[in-house]
């Protein structure tokens, strides 16, 4: 073999190794992300707080492997909000988690400003964290109003606006949002329940 062939083989091998490592990182990030989603579903079913910590850990690992992916950052931000609320008896830790939640959510929105699900995750996190600080409700309402501009026919956005305004004590406005949500999706059980209360 000539020196030129040897150099070409080395370049191909190095490039191949680099590509395998990069693909492996993305694959592993996806595996961790899926595990975090599974832990979130398990928490929703069982309300067992151990799943919040597992979810957070999986999303953290996924984010560390692929920090540029807005979907991972968005779900990780929501997970941090759940954990912040669970840790509210320890204000310093809860505050750090709340700050992390907001930062991750804002990153997702900045990376993909026309994706309403990122606004929804931010809003869900803010609603959760309003148990620690009621002023988060104002930010949640602003996020949902921005989402409504992007996706005006999404009944879940109107539903969240109803939840927020209800928590702020504006019952009549909340009922209007719940009704508009039902107008868009007549079988929307969450909105139906809210209107019966």
Rosetta blueprint (number, residue, H / E / L):
1 X L
2 X L
3 X H
4 X H
5 X H
6 X H
7 X H
8 X H
9 X H
10 X H
11 X H
12 X H
13 X H
14 X H
15 X H
16 X H
17 X H
18 X H
19 X H
20 X H
21 X H
22 X H
23 X H
24 X H
25 X H
26 X H
27 X H
28 X H
29 X H
30 X H
31 X H
32 X H
33 X H
34 X H
35 X H
36 X H
37 X H
38 X H
39 X H
40 X H
41 X H
42 X H
43 X H
44 X H
45 X H
46 X H
47 X L
48 X L
49 X L
50 X H
51 X H
52 X H
53 X H
54 X H
55 X H
56 X H
57 X H
58 X H
59 X H
60 X H
61 X H
62 X H
63 X H
64 X H
65 X H
66 X L
67 X L
68 X L
69 X L
70 X H
71 X H
72 X H
73 X H
74 X H
75 X H
76 X H
77 X H
78 X H
79 X H
80 X H
81 X H
82 X H
83 X H
84 X H
85 X H
86 X H
87 X L
88 X L
89 X L
90 X L
91 X H
92 X H
93 X H
94 X H
95 X H
96 X H
97 X H
98 X H
99 X H
100 X H
101 X H
102 X H
103 X H
104 X H
105 X H
106 X H
107 X H
108 X H
109 X H
110 X H
111 X H
112 X L
113 X L
114 X L
115 X L
116 X H
117 X H
118 X H
119 X H
120 X H
121 X H
122 X H
123 X H
124 X H
125 X H
126 X H
127 X H
128 X H
129 X H
130 X L
131 X L
132 X L
133 X L
134 X L
135 X L
136 X H
137 X H
138 X H
139 X H
140 X H
141 X H
142 X H
143 X H
144 X H
145 X H
146 X H
147 X H
148 X H
149 X H
150 X H
151 X L
152 X L
153 X L
154 X L
155 X H
156 X H
157 X H
158 X H
159 X H
160 X H
161 X H
162 X H
163 X H
164 X H
165 X H
166 X H
167 X H
168 X L
169 X L
170 X L
171 X H
172 X H
173 X H
174 X H
175 X H
176 X H
177 X H
178 X H
179 X H
180 X H
181 X H
182 X H
183 X H
184 X H
185 X L
186 X L
187 X L
188 X L
189 X H
190 X H
191 X H
192 X H
193 X H
194 X H
195 X H
196 X H
197 X L
